[in-house]
Amino acid sequence: MNFSENLRFVMESRDIQVKELSAQTGISINTLKSYLKTDAVEPKVSNAVLIAKALHVNVESLALSPPGSEENMSAELREIHLLIKDFSPKDLRLLLALARAIRVNDCS
């Protein structure tokens, strides 16, 4: 994943729109949209820091492929990732609630 994909993922999982992120960071909507394009412009470090702070993540999680990225995933996790990558934020929240409920049941 690159900055654009990571940023899109975090924004979608937290149900944050570009307009809202712009208001929180002071970065223009057009600039944020340019970061989200598939052929995205990489942000200046100062903007990456503002975005990370607004989303409550570290800059590295936006800039780098995480250790759990697809190339390091098991076949099962890769399949799950492919199945859920296009889920809506609402569906992702429901899936997260289900996963937490399964974990609680397994621990009891």
N, C-alpha and C positions, 0 to 999 in steps of 0.2 A: 504494500500500500504506500501511496505517496501522500504528501500534505493534503492535496485536494480530496482524496478518498477518505483519509482519516478525519478531516474537518467535516466532510459531509456526513460521515457515520456518527460522529459525536453530536452534531447538530440534530440529526434525525432521531437519534436515540433519546435525546433530551427534549425533543419537540420544540426546538428553537429556530425561528425563522431569521432570514438574513436581516430584515428590518430591525428585529429585536437585538441581534448581535451588533449591528451597526450602532444602535443607541447605547449599548453597554460599553462599546470599545472606542467610539468616536471615529471609527474607520468607515469611509463612505460605503454605501450599498454597492456601488459599481465596483469598487476595489474588492470587496468581499466576494462579489459574484465572479470576478476574474480569478480569485483563488479557488473557486469551486468548479470551474470549467475543466473538461477532460484534458485540454492542453493548457493547464493552469499556469499562471505566473506564480513563481515562488514569492512569498511575502518577505518583506524586510524583517530582520530579527525583532525590531521594536514592535512591529505589528503582530508577529507570531506570539510574542510575549503577552500583548494585550488580549489577543484572542484566547490564548491558553488560560489566562487569569479569569476572563469572563466565563469560560466554560468549565472552570475548576479542574483543569488537567494540566500536566506538565508539557512543556514545549516538545520534549522528546516524543511523547505519545502522538503528537500531531505530525512531527517531522519524519519520524523513522518508522520502518516496518516493525511492529511489535514482535517480541519473542514468540508469540502465539500466531504469527502471520501464517498465511496459507501454506507457504513452502515448508513450515515446521510442524504442520498439523498432521494428526493421524487421519486415516481415510474416513473414519466416522465423523470427526470434527470438520473435515473439509466438506463432506456431504451436508452436514448441518449448516455450515457457512453458506454453501451454495443455495440451500433451500430458503434461508432466511434473509439473504442479502437484499431482496426487494420487498421485504415486509414493510408495512407502514409503521410509523412510530407507535400507533395504538396497538398493532399486532405484536410489535417487539415488547411492549410493556406487558401484554397478556402472557407472552411466552416466558418472560422473565419471572412473572408471578408463578407460573406453572413450574418452572425449574426450581424456584425457591421452595414451593410446596413439596416437590419431590424430595429435595434435600432434607427438609424437616422430617418427612415421613421415614426416610432412610436412617436418620440419626436417632429415631425413637424406638 
